[in-house]
Amino acid sequence: MEEFLSSYKNEFLATIITLVVIIFLKYLLDKTIRKIGRISNIAEPRTVLISKYVSGLLTIIGLGIIFFIWGFDYKEVGLVFSSVFAVIGVALFASWSILSNVTAGVVLFFSFPFKIGDRVKILDKEINSDEAYLIEDIKAFHVSLRKENGELLVYPNNLLMQKAVTLVYNLEETPDGTEET
């Protein structure tokens, strides 16, 4: 055992450093995402969801670095990754909109000018309504919009990025332009 530890001392040290850096980056990015969410007044569940996405990406990058450190045979690791990505690719190709909606959800988190509680109009010829919708919830795949009459519209995130959306009024003001208390 002592011979094993002494012969792989550099690999153990590099692995520990990699783990510490990945954990520190996860902590730092999680704090940053939460701060952005708080400053932008974004709902906590959306902030947590984006944090999970970033954490998963960092975990995959960390595993790749550790595989490199330990000198895994690239052909074997490549075979495993290509097999996994082939299965994921086929699954996502069968329903490509899932990937585009998740990607749009991440982009909307950082750049969406509307918040839960705002009233918006979506300028889409397939939506036969000039009435404004209340944004009830913003999820990873879709936005829940409700009309005054109670009708619920679940609108995909990728379409929300493709269509023109106008802000009728936001949380701080009412339709008549006065401030809410």
Disulfide bonds with the S-S distance in Angstrom:
none
